Amino acid sequence: MGSKLVLGGINKDYAETPMKYYPLSDPTYWKIALDSIAIGDNKTSDLHAIVDTGTSVIVGPKSMVDKLIEGLPANPDCS
């Protein structure tokens, strides 16, 4: 299917769950507080994220990012 970005609305063809809106905790960087991130049985909470649709970079503590990447259905080797 590839990637899609919808601005100003919701394409319900791609929404599996109801949308949840997060207030900005720092508008300078589009920073938000997250409830949690879970992939499979790996769940982490009490963290922040920066919303950036202009990059595919995932940045964070190595132990957390490694668990996240392991759970994604993608090949992280971009060489």
C-alpha positions in Angstrom: 0.0 0.0 0.0 2.8 2.4 0.7 2.6 5.5 2.8 -0.1 8.2 2.8 -0.3 11.5 4.6 -3.7 13.2 5.1 -3.7 16.8 6.2 -6.8 18.5 7.6 -9.0 15.4 8.0 -9.2 11.6 8.5 -9.3 9.0 5.8 -11.4 6.3 7.5 -10.2 3.8 4.9 -6.9 3.8 6.8 -8.1 4.3 10.4 -8.3 1.1 12.4 -9.0 2.9 15.7 -10.5 6.2 16.7 -8.2 9.2 16.5 -6.7 10.6 19.6 -5.5 14.2 19.7 -2.5 15.2 21.9 -1.8 18.8 23.0 1.7 20.1 22.3 3.9 20.1 25.3 6.5 22.2 23.4 5.2 23.9 20.2 8.7 24.8 19.1 9.4 21.1 18.1 5.8 19.8 17.8 6.6 17.8 21.0 3.8 15.7 22.6 3.5 13.5 25.7 2.6 9.9 24.8 0.5 7.6 26.9 2.5 4.6 25.8 4.1 2.8 22.9 3.5 -1.0 22.5 4.6 -3.5 19.9 3.7 -7.0 20.8 4.4 -7.6 24.5 6.9 -4.7 24.7 5.2 -1.7 26.2 6.8 1.6 27.4 5.1 4.6 28.9 5.8 8.1 30.3 7.7 9.4 27.3 7.6 12.2 24.8 7.8 12.3 21.0 8.4 14.9 18.4 5.9 14.7 15.4 7.9 15.1 12.2 6.3 14.0 9.0 9.4 15.1 7.0 11.7 12.3 8.2 11.8 8.6 8.8 14.3 8.7 11.6 13.5 7.1 14.9 15.5 8.6 17.8 15.5 7.6 21.4 17.3 5.5 24.0 19.0 2.6 22.3 17.3 -0.1 24.3 13.8 1.4 23.6 14.5 2.0 19.9 15.9 -1.5 19.4 12.7 -3.1 20.8 10.6 -0.8 18.6 12.6 -1.7 15.5 12.5 -5.5 16.3 8.6 -5.3 16.3 8.3 -3.5 13.0 7.6 -5.4 9.8 10.5 -3.8 8.0 14.1 -4.3 7.2 16.0 -1.6 9.2 19.2 -2.2 7.1 19.1 0.8 4.8 22.6 0.2 3.2 
